[in-house]
Amino acid sequence: MSESTIERATRIKARMAEHRLTAQWLMLRLSSDYGVAIDKSTLSQILSGTRCAGEQPAQVLSCSEKILDKYEAAYAC
C-alpha cells in the first residue's frame, strides 16, 4: 500500500473519530450514496491498510472522503 493511501485511510479514521461517526454509519452512507456494498471487516481492513489490492479500496477511500466532506459542510461547527 502506498504511503498516500495509508495517509488517506488515517485521515478518514481521524475525521470519523472527531465527529464520533461509526463504521456502521460509513457503511450505510457508502451503500446509499454511492452504491458501494461493503462489510465491516472489509472496511476495517481498508482503513487499517491491510487490504489494498484491487479497485475496491481506492473506491472506498475516495467515496469516504466525499461523504465526510459533505458531512462536515453540513454539520461541523
Buried (B, 14 or more C-beta within 10 A) or exposed (E): BEEEBEEBBEBBBEBBEEEEBEBEBBBEBBEEEBEBEBEEEBBBBBBEBEBBEEEBBEBBBEBBBBBBEEBEEEEEE
